[in-house]
Amino acid sequence: MFGEELSRRDLLRRVGSLDQVAGARRVRLEDGPEDGVTVVEVRTGGGLSYQVVPSRAMDVAFAEVDGVPISWRTGAGEMHPSYLYRTNGWNVGWFGGLVATCGLDNVGSPGQDQYGAFGQHGWINGVAARQVNHGGRWDGERYLMWVEGELRQKEAWMPGTFDVVLRRRIESELGGRTIRIRDEVENLAEAPAPLMLLYHVNLGYPLVGPEAEIVSRARSVTPFGGGDHDPEALRVAAPGPDVRSAGHVHELEPDADGYGEGALLNDRLGLGLALRFPLAELPSFRQWKALMNGRYVVALEPANYAGGNRAQARERDTLQTLDPGEVRTFHLELTALRGAEELAAARGRMRPGT
């Protein structure tokens, strides 16, 4: 941090308040459809800064590394949940952001099943958190900053069958460049509940550019729905007017600890973002590229399901469910990489078999 390693005591001798170099603070937005939305701004002191939006699923919106923005933005802004419509709220009010949560009742296209209609990527993204807390504390020589809250989805069109709570904690360390997300999902209902969860990690310009490459510890990378291998699947092209979005599935090989990894690396910037997550919790990993003019985004997407919306997953017998009272946890780490050495190490580490 700041070019020197300092002990807790030495650091505190140099600052009147720790928020001089790092911290977490809650602020309220007041302009346009963002009015009334709260965000928690986190600065790690290691070059990483980001905003958590308790009003919108505790998602991570803006993020930057050493002043370079890395997250993609749609232009909608952190729209207040009161402006959203449940069946099309994702498309109307999605702000993009570094981490957007999809679920918990559906991931994928809108549709209908025996419980009624469901929207694009579910509606957790439009839920505001309760019991929101943020702060920082010393743990020995480590200083941890966190944001936490609780999201509850209880739906009238699924009476007695869908009442699920997600408890989220987001944590970073002083001087670090990692965001750690821990989600705990509990079924409060008296009947099994569908459980679909996908982390939509959205990366934008300048991290996304023709010099960027997608890497992962994958046995294979294939287009959505199957098909032949695409030799350009892992490359990022310049934006164009006629480019169509494209998605690919990575069949990940676990490391020695059972974790999957994927990253977007930009050699020109000497900057990247790496994801790491337990494959026992999130066995599916896919990428989405939308490189058309005015959109220009690459998304990396760990998920707990194999694909398709809720109705399709139920038909394929791949829909995960939570029993009454059951609790399941999910973990995701996002780490900013800086410099040619860290990018090269990531490429080497993510080769299958290493």
Residue, then its C-alpha position, 0 to 999 in steps of 0.5 A: m500500500f502506497g509503496e511501503e509495508l506498514s504495521r498497524r501501529d506505524l500506519l496509525r502514527r501517520v494518519g489522524s483518521l483511517d478514512q484518510v486512506a480507506g474506509a466505507r461510508r453510506v451516502r444518498l443519491e438525490d438526482g432523477p430516478e436515483d433519488g432516495v437510493t443509498v450507496v455505500e462507497v468503499r475505498t480499500g487504499g490499495g487502488l480499488s474503489y467500488q459502490v454497493v447499492p443496498s437499495r438494489a439487491m446489495d449489488v456492486a455498481f461503479a468500480e475502479v482500479d487506480g482511477v481506471p473504471i472497470s465496470w460497465r454501465t447501461g445509462a439507467g443509473e441506480m434507479h429506485p426500486s419504486y420505478l421498476y415493474r416486476t415483469n420487465g424491471w430488469n430491462v427497464g432499470w438495470f444499471g449494469g454495474l460490476v456485480a448484478t445478481c440474477g435470481l432467485d426465482n428465475v435466471g434467463s428469459p421471462g416465461q411462465d410455469q405452474y406458479g405463474a409468470f416470471g421476469q427476465h433474470g428474476w426480480i432480486n435485482g429490484v429488492a431493497a435490503r433491510q438490516v443494512n450495516h457497514g463499517g471497518r475494524w482491525d483484526g490483528e494487523r488486518y483492517l477489514m471493511w464490510v457491507e451487509g444486509e438482508l434481501r427477502q423475496k416473498e411472492a403472492w403469486m406463489p402462495g406458501t411456496f416462495d419465501v426466500v431470504l438472501r443475507r449478503r456480506i461484502e468484504s475487502e481488506l485495507g491495502g487489498r484489491t479483492i472483493r469477497i461476497r458471501d451469500e446465505v440463502e434460506n427458504l422460509a416457506e413450508a414447501p420447496a422453493p426454486l433456487m436460481l442464482l447467477y452473478h452477472v459480472n459486467l466489465g466495460y471500457p477501457l478494460v474491455g478493448p481489442e487488447a483484452e482476452i478472456v482466460s479460464r481454467a477450462r477443459s472446453v469453451t463452447p457456444f450456448g446451445g452447443g455447436d462448433h468451437d469459435p476460435e475468436a470466443l476468448r478475444v475481444a474485438a472493437p465495437g461495431p454497428d452490426v455485432r451481435s451478442a454471443g455467449h459461451v459456456h466454459e467447462l471449468e476444471p477445479d484447482a486443488d481447493g475445488y475452485g473455478e477461475g476466470a478472468l478478463l486481462n488487458d495487456r495494454l493497460g496492464l490490468g485485469l479482473a479475476l473471479r474465483f469461486p467454489l465449483a461445488e456451489l457455482p458449477s456453471f461458468r459462462q461468458w457474454k460478449a455484446l460488442m456493439n456500438g454503445r453497449y460494448v460489454v463483456a460479462l463473466e457469469p458464475a451460476n448454480y444452474a446449467g442454463g435455461n429459465r425456470a420452466q426449462a430447467r424444471e423440464r430438464d430436471t436441472l432446477q435446484t430447490l431449497d427444502p423448507g428451512e434449508v440454508r445454502t451458502f455461495h462465495l465469490e471473489l473478485t480480484a483486480l490484477r495489476g502489471a504484466e507479472e500478475l497478468a502472466a501469473a493468472r494466465g499460467r495459473m488458469r491453464p487446466g492441469t496446473 
